[in-house]
Amino acid sequence: MTLKQRQQRIGILFASPFLIGFILFFIAPFIISIGYTFTFGTGGTRFVGLQNYVDVFNSSAFQLASYNTFRFISIGVPLIMLLALVISLLLNKKFGGSSFFRSVFLYPLVIPIASTVMVFNLFFAESGLLNTLFSTIGIPVVEWLNSNYAFSVLVGLYIWKNCGYNIVLLLTGLNSIPYDFYEVARIEGATKWQQFRYITMPIMMPTFFFVFVISIINSFKCFREAFLLSGTLPHKSIYMLQHFMNNNFTNLNYQRLSVAAFLIFLVIFALIYVLFRMRKKAGDIQL
């Protein structure tokens, strides 16, 4: 046995606990859930082909959940990307208190989500601080969590919770840019906007792409916040795909649950695949 073969066997041996656990708790359940999508009845007793997919696509609850989920992504992700980029550019400048503000934006990452939602409920509940203030100054009370405003509250909670993580990643990318590039650009007479356009953004594109993908994935994980804010039956503006799956799990309708989960997997996989293809086609820009 050669040294390379011995090293390969040792590597496989050390990786085997993870591989076995990954197969048992991820791959196997995923395959079983796909099988459920083609059956009917508890335990998948009867094969029905694509009927479950037809039923799910025709479901008004699924249509509403899909619309709200992709509306949430199309609004929340661009907002958090823009806000994180602006804040990271400001924090990248050397000024008094910059280290303090960097720490402040990391606080939401370490605070338990239940505590965060409790604070939001304290502000936006029917008898919360905002409505108490409105009543004091004569403004009509707003049902923040039981009206279309609930969508804006959820987007704000998503941004507040995840923006700090994006800022940290973008700051890492900004700190990796050699300062000499900006010095040369200033000597050549480049403006701040030209430095940002021709130096910062091209070099930051790989980091920016990674943050964009992470933001999309985190947006699909925003069910915790929506569930803790409004429970299993929230206002229709924040009824997400995860609500649809959770309610079908509660009703023991594993077929519809499996169909919805598999469709979400296909959408995320297709979206990430397209983004990676676009990046590969564009190529990494080098100065």
C-alpha atoms as one frame of an Amber mdcrd trajectory, in Angstrom:
protein
   0.000   0.000   0.000   1.413   3.369  -1.024   1.549   6.415   1.242  -1.122
   8.163  -0.851  -3.522   5.221  -0.550  -2.920   5.046   3.200  -3.648   8.769
   3.544  -6.834   8.379   1.511  -8.074   5.557   3.744  -7.265   7.520   6.884
  -9.129  10.530   5.453 -12.175   8.411   4.641 -12.046   6.874   8.124 -12.092
  10.284   9.827 -14.826  11.579   7.483 -17.018   8.476   7.818 -18.958   9.601
  10.956 -20.022  12.788   9.174 -20.789  10.955   5.928 -22.874   8.311   7.692
 -24.794  10.939   9.652 -25.334  13.038   6.518 -26.709  10.034   4.618 -28.960
   8.873   7.484 -30.372  12.243   8.515 -30.351  14.211   5.247 -30.048  12.097
   2.099 -32.304   9.214   3.184 -35.159  11.428   4.516 -34.923  13.545   1.348
 -35.335  10.476  -0.877 -38.202   9.188   1.277 -39.980  12.558   1.107 -39.689
  12.543  -2.699 -41.335   9.117  -2.686 -44.152  10.519  -0.536 -44.966  13.091
  -3.210 -46.229  10.320  -5.520 -48.392   8.489  -2.959 -51.650   8.952  -1.056
 -52.620   8.032   2.493 -50.742   7.757   5.765 -47.526   5.891   5.123 -47.849
   6.282   1.348 -50.117   3.294   0.766 -51.303   4.114  -2.764 -49.421   5.422
  -5.811 -51.143   8.440  -7.406 -48.501   9.765  -9.786 -48.416  13.549 -10.140
 -51.830  14.149  -8.562 -50.321  15.624  -5.391 -48.388  18.156  -7.462 -51.577
  19.124  -9.313 -53.462  19.529  -6.021 -50.722  21.665  -4.492 -50.426  23.939
  -7.540 -54.212  24.411  -7.552 -54.284  25.166  -3.824 -55.110  28.816  -3.080
 -53.103  28.554   0.149 -50.011  27.425  -1.765 -50.452  30.167  -4.356 -50.735
  32.810  -1.631 -47.729  31.405   0.252 -45.616  31.297  -2.933 -46.543  34.866
  -3.853 -45.735  36.179  -0.370 -42.453  34.270  -0.172 -41.094  35.521  -3.487
 -42.410  39.005  -2.820 -40.541  38.928   0.472 -37.329  37.817  -1.265 -37.625
  40.371  -4.087 -38.015  43.227  -1.573 -36.041  42.078   1.462 -32.878  40.839
  -0.272 -32.171  43.999  -2.357 -32.880  46.194   0.682 -30.542  44.274   2.977
 -27.824  44.165   0.316 -28.007  47.912  -0.292 -28.141  48.773   3.414 -25.277
  46.414   4.298 -23.131  47.815   1.480 -23.704  51.441   2.524 -23.009  50.719
   6.202 -19.908  48.637   5.442 -18.507  51.443   3.256 -19.058  53.912   6.089
 -17.547  51.618   8.729 -14.551  50.917   6.519 -13.483  54.534   6.920 -11.299
  55.308   9.922 -13.170  57.523  12.363 -13.683  57.709  16.088 -16.082  55.055
  17.352 -15.985  52.874  14.209 -15.052  49.809  16.286 -17.996  50.451  18.590
 -20.463  50.655  15.703 -19.056  47.450  14.215 -19.851  45.694  17.476 -23.337
  47.215  17.613 -24.282  45.752  14.236 -23.195  42.312  15.443 -25.524  42.310
  18.464 -28.590  40.988  16.541 -26.584  37.881  15.618 -26.087  36.839  19.242
 -29.528  37.781  20.574 -31.987  34.819  20.622 -34.690  35.223  18.004 -37.426
  34.786  20.617 -36.097  37.815  22.504 -35.926  39.815  19.285 -39.525  38.990
  18.373 -40.627  39.871  21.910 -39.131  43.343  21.457 -40.869  43.759  18.091
 -44.150  42.653  19.652 -43.579  45.201  22.399 -43.439  47.919  19.749 -45.974
  46.692  17.172 -48.637  44.885  19.219 -52.127  46.360  19.269 -51.432  47.803
  22.714 -47.705  48.274  22.062 -45.507  51.318  22.424 -46.207  52.739  18.959
 -49.981  52.556  19.316 -49.734  53.985  22.835 -47.766  56.912  21.419 -50.258
  57.347  18.572 -53.170  57.386  21.033 -51.415  60.017  23.117 -50.978  62.424
  20.194 -54.378  61.680  18.638 -53.325  59.436  15.723 -55.590  56.421  15.003
 -54.299  53.102  16.312 -52.776  50.805  13.654 -53.063  47.011  13.751 -49.470
  46.446  12.702 -49.500  42.635  12.883 -53.059  42.102  11.624 -52.985  44.198
   8.461 -50.829  44.703   5.382 -48.335  46.499   7.634 -47.346  43.042   8.927
 -45.328  42.463   5.745 -43.279  45.614   6.342 -42.718  44.622   9.977 -41.453
  41.189   8.903 -39.114  42.684   6.282 -37.769  45.086   8.912 -37.205  42.212
  11.330 -35.384  40.194   8.655 -33.107  43.130   7.810 -32.420  43.957  11.453
 -31.570  40.347  12.273 -29.345  39.544   9.275 -27.839  42.853   8.212 -24.938
  42.609  10.675 -23.761  39.308   9.209 -23.729  40.815   5.714 -21.818  43.837
   6.998 -19.103  41.620   8.493 -18.675  39.726   5.199 -18.574  42.910   3.127
 -16.097  44.548   5.518 -13.837  41.520   5.101 -13.923  42.018   1.356 -13.291
  45.758   1.645 -10.301  45.221   3.925  -8.755  42.873   1.362  -8.521  45.643
  -1.268  -4.935  47.011  -1.417  -4.855  50.664  -0.364  -2.292  51.380  -3.103
  -5.043  51.075  -5.728  -6.867  54.058  -4.275  -3.638  56.044  -3.945  -2.844
  55.555  -7.629  -6.438  56.409  -8.586  -6.307  59.667  -6.622  -3.002  60.604
  -8.244  -4.597  59.982 -11.654  -7.460  62.306 -10.684 -10.218  59.710 -10.171
 -13.271  60.856  -8.233 -14.776  58.946  -5.297 -17.470  57.525  -7.552 -14.891
  56.382 -10.125 -12.840  54.717  -7.389 -15.941  52.914  -6.177 -17.031  51.890
  -9.673 -13.701  50.782 -11.117 -11.856  49.548  -8.011 -14.199  48.682  -5.152
 -17.037  46.964  -7.008 -14.950  44.822  -9.409 -12.766  43.482  -6.586 -15.778
  43.068  -4.292 -17.883  41.111  -6.797 -16.974  37.604  -5.461 -17.746  38.726
  -1.889 -20.868  40.552  -3.030 -22.039  37.432  -4.865 -21.497  35.252  -1.794
 -23.401  37.687   0.437 -26.238  37.782  -2.092 -26.566  33.985  -2.058 -26.476
  33.891   1.762 -29.149  36.607   1.905 -31.460  34.585  -0.347 -30.987  31.468
   1.777 -31.621  33.429   4.982 -34.798  34.903   3.493 -36.204  31.387   3.110
 -35.413  30.805   6.790 -37.493  33.765   7.977 -40.363  31.469   9.005 -39.230
  31.549  12.646 -39.781  35.274  12.807 -43.168  35.132  11.066 -44.290  32.211
  13.236 -43.253  33.858  16.499 -44.845  37.149  15.464 -48.259  35.817  14.421
 -48.451  32.050  14.997 -49.655  29.388  12.558 -52.378  31.562  11.007 -50.841
  34.998  10.447 -52.198  37.850   8.358 -52.422  36.826   4.718 -49.601  39.227
   3.738 -47.038  37.177   5.706 -48.418  33.690   5.066 -45.242  32.014   3.763
 -44.427  28.660   2.188 -43.081  27.527   5.539 -46.518  28.219   7.061 -48.054
  26.063   4.353 -45.681  23.204   5.123 -46.018  23.581   8.886 -49.811  23.521
   8.734 -49.792  20.417   6.530 -47.409  18.759   8.969 -49.838  19.546  11.787
 -52.685  18.061   9.723 -50.568  14.939   8.995 -50.781  15.638   5.260 -47.236
  14.525   4.569 -47.804  14.303   0.816 -48.599  18.005   0.395 -45.817  18.851
   2.833 -43.308  16.800   0.825 -44.439  18.329  -2.465 -44.004  21.876  -1.120
 -40.595  21.068   0.383 -39.385  19.461  -2.847 -40.582  22.433  -4.913 -38.740
  24.849  -2.619 -35.605  22.739  -3.012 -35.932  22.881  -6.806 -36.452  26.649
  -6.785 -33.476  27.317  -4.506 -31.287  24.898  -6.464 -32.273  26.467  -9.800
 -31.781  29.993  -8.482 -28.329  29.282  -7.044 -27.352  27.356 -10.182 -28.334
  30.285 -12.422 -26.407  32.720 -10.208 -23.286  30.553 -10.321 -23.591  30.177
 -14.106 -23.917  33.943 -14.473 -20.838  34.460 -12.329 -18.877  31.845 -14.243
 -19.896  33.389 -17.564 -18.909  36.862 -16.392 -15.680  35.613 -14.807 -13.781
  37.129 -11.908 -12.708  40.636 -12.780  -9.037  41.255 -12.212  -7.192  44.557
 -12.264
